[in-house]
């Protein structure tokens, strides 16, 4: 019987059981952007310039949160009919702007996701449309619920993602992401992204966990989520890279990460 491996505390993103390496374009200003780009009006920022998380925060979009390469908002509408009216308003605004978000309508809520797909991130086009969507929601009496936003990703630990990527794409009906060769995305936009994390052939402590969940939440939600997981019988494995991510484990050692866009410079 082999000796269990020594537990290794995660020091960098991308280690086994931790979240994906970050995309610097989401967090830090792009090289070459003039200093004027940092102002909240966005007047000096080209519409094809991808904004950093801090630049988006400076826009003071109270209803919206940066979630990976998109802006997300959730509006409580109270009933289906009000939600349908809001979706109609969003459709009109999108056609006027020639910029179209993804919208989910459910009983009592509308979720909106904005991104400039041609440049792979959030731009001033998204900021402008976000403001107008918020105005339309307020006029209908809908209430923003940023604390209820989250994005789920699946991570598969593997020593060689090229060996298994085609299999998972076929099984799930997914496509290789145009932005990253180590991730698969649902072309319909409804399923969680699956990404492949480089790892040793064996996992830490001989726990053969290959899949783990990464849960992206707004920064103000993260610590509450971590506390709730610990109170529910979990263990905090590492907070050494908070607020970028916290590594948690359930009572049987299965890991998951709560992540935010912060702290990824």
N, C-alpha and C positions, 0 to 999 in steps of 0.2 A: 504494500500500500504506500503510495507516494506521499511525501510530506506536503501539506498545503502550502501554497505560495504565500509569501509575505504580502500583506495588504499594502498597496501603493497609493498614497494620497495623490489625487489628480493635481498636477501643477499647471498644465496648459490645456486649452480646449483641444479636442480631438483624441484625447486618451481614452482607452476603453472604458465604457460606462459613462462618459461625459458627453457634453453637447458638441455640435459641429463647430469647426473653426469658423470665425466670423468673417463677414465680408466687410472690409474696411470702408467701402463706399457708403455703407449704411450709417457709419458712426463718425467718421472724420471728414472734414472738408476735402473735396477733390483738389489735387494739385493744380495750380493755375487759376483757380477761382479768385477773382479780385476780392479785396476786403469788403467792398460794398455789398457783396453777396450775403454777408452775415446779417444785414438789416431785415426787419420783419416785413417790410413792404415787398421785398422780392423784385423791386423795379430794375435792379441791375443784374439779375440772374436770368440767364437764357433759359427758355422753356425746355431745353434738352439737357440741362445740367441736373444731375442727380444730387439731391439735397442730403446732407448728413442728418442723423437723428437730432443733433443739437440745433441744426438750422430749422428743422421742422418744429421742434419745441419752441423756438424763438417766434414762430408765427402765432403762438397762443391759440391754437385750435383746441379749445377746451373739450369738445365732444370727441376728438379723434386721438388715436394712438398709433405710433409706428410699430408695426408687427412685421419683422423681416423686411421685405422690399415693398411693403404696401402701407397705406393708411387705412385703418379700420375704424368704423363707428357702429354702435348699436343703439337703436332708438326704440324705446318702449312706446307702443301706440295705443295699448289698451284694448283694441279689438281689430279684427281682420279688415274691416272696411276702411278704417283710418289708415292702416298699413298700406292697403291697396292704393289709396289716394296719394300717400307719400311716394310710393313707387312710381305712380304716374307723374308726379311733380319732378322726381329725379330723372325720369326718362326725358321729359321736356328740357330740363337743364342740360342734360348730357348731349342732346341733339343740338342745342344752341351752341354749346362749347365744342362740338365735334370731338368729344372725349367721353368715353363710356365706361362706367364702373361695373363691377359685379355686385349684384343685389340679391339678397335672400329675403323672402317674405314668409313669415310664419304667423300663427295666431298671436297677436299681441306684440310683435316686434319686427323690425326691419334691420338687417345687417348690411352695411355698405363697405365695399373694399375698393380702394382707388390706387392705381399704379400706372405709370407711363411705360407700357410694355416695350415700346421701341427703344428705350434706353435702359430698361431693367431696374427701375427704382421710382422714387417719389420725386416729382418736379413741381415747379410753380403751377403747372396746369392742374395738378391734383389739389394743391393748396387752394387755388381759386374756386374749383368746383366743390371742395369740402366746405368752404364758407357758405356757398349758396345752398348746399344740401342742408346744412345746419339751420339756415334761415328758414327754409321751407318746412323743416321738421318743427321748428318752434311755432310757426304760424298755425300748424295743425294741432298743436298741443302735445306733440311727441316729446319724450324726455330721454336725453342721452344717458346711456349706461356703460361708460367706459370700463367700470370695474368688472363687468361681466364678459369682457373680451378675452379670448385666448386662441392660440393656434397650436394644433397638435401635429408633431412630426414623429415618424418612426425611424429608428436608427438600427442598422444591422451591423454588428461587429464582424469583421472579416479580414483575414490576412491578404485576400486577393479579390477585390470587388469585380474585376474584369471576368473572373471565372463564373460568377453567379448573377451578374447584372442582367444579362439577357433573359435568364430564367424568370426573374422576378418581374421584369417588364412584360413578359408574355403572360404570366399567371395573373397579374393585376390589370393587364390592358393599359399599362403606363407607357410613357415615353421618356427618353433621356432628356434631362433639362438642358435647354440651350445655354444656361448660365453656368452649369457645373456638371462635369462628366461623372461625378460620384453621386448624383442624385437622380431619382426618377419622380416624375410628376404625373398626376392624373390629368389627361387632356381636357376632361370635363370640368376640372377645378373643384370637384366635390370631395375627393379623397385626400387623405394626408400625404404629404411628401414622404418618400422613403429615401433615406440617404445612407451611404455605406461608410462606416468609420473604420479606418485602418487599425488593426489590433494584432496582438500575438495570436498564435493558433489556439492557445488555451487562455481562458479568462482567469482573473485574479481569484485566489483561494479555491481553485478548482470548481468554481461555480460556473456551469456551462450555460450562462445566459448570453444569448446572441442578440436578441432584440431588446431595446430599451426605448422608453418614451421621452421625448423632449417636449415640454409644455411651455410655450412662449406666452407670457402675460405682460400687461402693463407694469412698469416699474413700481407703482404704488401698491400693487396687488401682491407682489412676489413674496415679501416676508410673511404676510398673513397666510399665504398658501403653504409656505414651508412649515410654519407653526402648526397649521391644521394637519399636515401630513405626519408630523412628529407626534402630535396628540392622538392621532389615529393608530398609533402603534409602530410608526416608522422610526428610522434612525437618520440623523444628519451625518452623512459620510464626510462631506467637506463643504465648507463655505469659504475656502481660501480664494476663490475667484469671484465672490459676490461683489457687486450686484450683477455681474455678467451671468453667473449661474451658481446654483446650489445642487450638489449631488445628494440624493436621498436613496434609502433602501427600505424595502418592506421587511417584515419579520423573518422572511425566508431568504433575504439577501438580494432580491431582485431590485435592480436600480432604475431610477428615473431622475430626470433633471428638470428643475424649474429655472427658466431662463428669461432674461430681458435683453434689450439692446444696449443697456448702459455698461460702461466699464470695458468696452471692447476696442480701445485704442491700441 
